[in-house]
């Protein structure tokens, strides 16, 4: 056998061996909002990065997807989203585009805490309910979420969003709901009268802002890990280890927030819209009311007057606005009162996406509330 032939056979053998030991392809994952993206990114840390469908800073209640975001759904092996209660428009898009994906609606996961929407402009007298006491015990087929433990700790994590734009287009994109065919910008919400639903988004029944309970996030980490393990058994241990580490990181964030809020003492506050019920419930605080019914509607004059009366009657110290919305409403409501204005954000618009997003989100909300209370 010639030397060159021997070298050729050796190279071929090495190539075959390398191919046989090549790592399995990591599943493509699409997520709806930044908090869910953060949880998925924590589970996938070191292996891959999920795609984010709703641009940070945009309202998830009504959104026009970019073509690249529609492709992310079409190419996904798994889709994790809060559910139609938060994003009614996304249900149709997932059905049209993510036809081959495992789809997990997180509000339907067994064992999480769910809370009802609070009614009216002011919240005094509302009971805080947690876990099974909340009256929402979600049942689901165990096969849909393999290995999920109901007793998961109250922890959770957030993820990094590097959005890869593929070269191939979507066969369904032209016909799918809410795909923006020209340009790459997400459109803003249009204000509507608060007595009407906005784009099908009802403010009755289950409050969908469930990601602001760290206990829910901890459960979701395990669900994401098990779904990805089923798709990618070779990396199953990594997914599970990452989920466990994410729960520990969230637990540390929860402890920090508890200490921060305890040091700040009690404070009466009003929020821009009622997005923080889960956070309040978890940390034993309570908003006095909300300026707007939702982030997609303008409050009526009667609602503004009712909130102003509550601020004066209860001696409310802080009014929390959100960075992506007009501050003029906050100024109007605070006029003639002693309340101070501060900013909190349930979606973490200004936070860096990635595996550490979720603990940072929980800490940022706690610090904002405490900061206004102590100023």
N, C-alpha and C positions, 0 to 999 in steps of 0.2 A: 504494500500500500504506500503511495507517495505521501510525502510530508504535507503537500497542499491538500490532498484528499483527506488525510487524517484531521488536519485543522478544520476542514469543512464539516466533517461529520461531528467533530467535537462542538463546533459552534451551533450546529443544528440541534444537538442534544441539549445544549444549554438553553437554546431558545424554547424548546419544547418544555423543559423543566420550569423555566420562568413563566411560560404561559399557564402551566398547570397550577402554579402557586400564586398567580396574580390575584390581588384582592378583589372581592366582589364589588360590583358597582353600588355605590351608596344611593339609596332612593332619592328621587327628586321630591321635595316637599314644598307645598304652597300653604301660606297662612294668611289670615285676613288682616288683623290689626297688629300693631307693634308689640303689645304685651304678649300675644300668642306667639308671634314671631320670636320673641325673646326666649320663651319657654322651649320652643322647638330648637332654637340655636344652641341652648344650653345642652339639650339632649344629644345634639349632633356635633358638639364641640370636638374638634380634632378629626372629624370625618367629612363634614360638608357644611353647607350653609343653606338654610331655607330661603324661599322667595317670599316677598311681602306684596300682597295684592293691593291694599289700601295705603296710599302714600302717607307717611307721618304728617300729622297736622291737619289732614282732611277729615271731615265728618264721615264715620262709617255708615250713617243712616241713609245717606244718598250719595252715590259716587259714580263717576264715569271712568271705567278702567282704561288704561293705556293699552295699546296693542301688545307691549311686552308683558304686561300683567295678565292679559288674556292668555298669552302663550304659556305663562307660568302655570296657569290652571290646566291647560290642555296637556302639558308635558308632565304634570305631577303624577307621582306614584301614590302620594298621600296628601290629603287636604285636611287641615285642622282649622276650624272656624268656630266663632261663638254660637251663631245660629241665626235663624230668620227673625227672631225677636229684636236683634240688633241691626241686621243687614238683610231686610226682606228682598232687596234687589239681587243679592248674591246667590240666593238659592237657585234661581233660574240659570244664572251663569255657570254655576257648578254643574248643574244637570246637563247643560249643553256642551261644556268644554271638558270637564274632568270625568269623562265617561269611563276611563279605565282605572281611576284612582280609588283608593280606600278613603272614604270621607267620614270624618269624625266631627259631629256637632257637639261642642263641648258642654253646652247647657243641658244636654241629655245624658251626660255621664253620671253613672250611679254614685251616690255618696256625697255629692257636692252640696253646699249650702245655696239655696235660692231664696230670694226675698220678693215680696210683692212691691209693685210701684206704690209710693206714697201718694196720697191724694191731697189736692189743695195746695195753696201757696205756702202754708205754714204746717209744721210737722209735730207740734206739741201734742202729746197724748198717744203717739204711735208707739206700739210695743216693738222692742227689738227681739227678733227671734233668730235662733241659730241652729244649724244642722237639722236634725229630724224634727225639732220643735217648730221649725219654720213652716211645716205643713206641706213641704214639697219633697217627697221621697222619690227620686228618679230611678225607675227600673230600666234595665237594658239587658240585652242578650250578652251573656258573658263571653260568647264567641266574638262579639264585636270589639271587645277591649280585653284581650287575653292577659291574664296575670295581674289584673288590677286589684289592689288591696283597698278595701273601704276605709281602713283605719289610717290612711296616709296622713302624715303630719301636716300642719298648716304652714307649708313652705311653698315658694315657687320662684322661677327664674325667667330671665328674658333674653332675647336673642339678637344675633347679628344679622343684618339684612344687606347682603351683597346681591343685587338683583341682576342676574345674568340674562342678557337679551340673546335669544337664539336666532339663528339665521332663517329657520323655517317658519312659515306663517301658520296661522290657525285655519283649519278647514271650516271651523264653526264660527270664527270670530265675527264675520260679517252679520250673522244672524243672531248672535248672542246678545242678551240684554245688557245694557249699560257698558258696552265697549265703545270707547271714543275712537272713531276711525281717523280723525285728522288731529294732528298735534299730540303732545304728550302731557297735557295739563289736566289735573283733576279739577272739576268745577265745584264752586262753593255752593252751600245750601242757600235756598231762597226762603226768606222769612214768610211764614204763613200765620194765619190766625190760630191761636193756641187751642181753640175749641175743636180743631179738625186734626186728623191724623196727617202726618207728613210723609208722603211717598209710601203709604201703607204702614208706617211705623206707629203702632198703637202704644199709648201710655196707660194700658190696663194690663193686669196679669203680672207675669214674672218680669222683674227688672233685669235686663240683660248685662248690666255692668258687673258681672260676677267675678271678673278677673281681679277686682280690687279687694277680694278676700284672699289673703295668702294661703289659707287652707285649701281653697279650690285650686289654686295654682299648683300646690304640691301634689294633689290628686292628678291633675292634668299632666304633670311631668311624667308620672308613672304610666299613664295611658299612652302618651306619645312614645315613650320608650318601648312599650310592648307592641304597639302598632309597627314601629320601625324594625323591631326585632323579628316580627313575623315576616316582613319583607326582606330583611337582610340578616339571616341567622348568624352569619359569620361574625358580625359586629354586635351581636346581641348584648354581650357582657359590657361592652363600652357604652352602649345606650343606657343600660341599667345603672352602671356606675356613675355616668354623667347625671342621670336623674337624681340619684341619691346625693351627689355633691350639690346639685341645685337646690334640693330640699334643705340641706344644711345651710346654704348661703341665704336662703329666704328666712329660715329660722333666726339667723343672726340679724337680718334686717328687721324682723318683727321685734326682737328684743331691743334693738336700738330705738325703734319708733316708740315702743312702750316707755322706755326711759326718757326719751325726748319729750313726749306728751306729758308724762308725769312731772317732769321738772318745770314745764311751762304752766302747769295748773289748768283748771277748767276755764274755758272761754266760750262765750256764746258767739255763734257765727251763722252766716247765711251764705249759700253757694249760688253760683251763676245758674246752673241747672242741676237737677237731682240725679247726679251721677255717682255719689259717694256713699250711698246707703250701706254697701258691703264693707267699706273701709270703716265707717262709723260703727257698725255693728261689731266688727272684729276688735276694735280698739276702745270700745266703751265710751265713745263720744257721740254727740248728736247735733246735727244742724237744726237751726230754728225754722228754716224755710229755704225756698229756692226762688230766684227772680223769674226764671223761665221754666215752662213745663219741660222743655227739652232744648238741646242745642240747635234745633231746627225750627224754632218758632219764636216770635216776639211776644212778650207778655202783654196782656191787656192792661189798660189804665187801672182797672179795679184790682188786678193782681198786684201791680206795683204799689198801690195804696195800702193793700193788706200787708205786704212785706214791710213797708215803711212803718206801719203801726206796730208790727211785731218787733222790729228793731228798737223802736222807742220803748215799748212796754216791757221788753225783756232785757233791755240794756245791752243789746248785741254789740260786741266789740269789733268784729271783723266781717267784711264782705269779700268773698273770694271770687275773683273773675277767672277767666281762662284765656291763655295767650292768643288763641286764634279767633277770638270774637271781640266785637266792639266794646270798648270800655265806657262808652257813653251811658249805657244802661246802668252800670254800677254807679256812675256819678249821679245819675238821676235818683236812684234808690237811696243813696247815702246822703243826699241833700237834706239839710236840716236835722241830721243825726250826728252822733259822736263816733259812728262806726268808721274804722279804718279799712282801706282797700289793700288786698294782697292777691297773689296769683297762685293757683294750683292747676294742675293739668292731669286729668285721668288717663291720658294716652301717652304722656311723656314725650311731647313734641320736641323738646330741646335736649333730650337725653340721647346719648350715643347708642345706636342699636348694637346688639351683640349678645353674647352669653350672659353678661352681667346686667342687662337692661332691667329685668324685673326687680331685683333687690334695690337697684337705684331708684326705680319708680316709687316703690313703697317708702323708701327713705325720703325722697323729695317731697312727697305729699305730707308726711309727718313733720318734716322740717318747716314747710311752708305754714302749716297750721300753727305750730309752736312759735314760729318767728313772729307772726302777727299777734299772737296772744301775749308775747313778752315785750312787744315794742311799745 
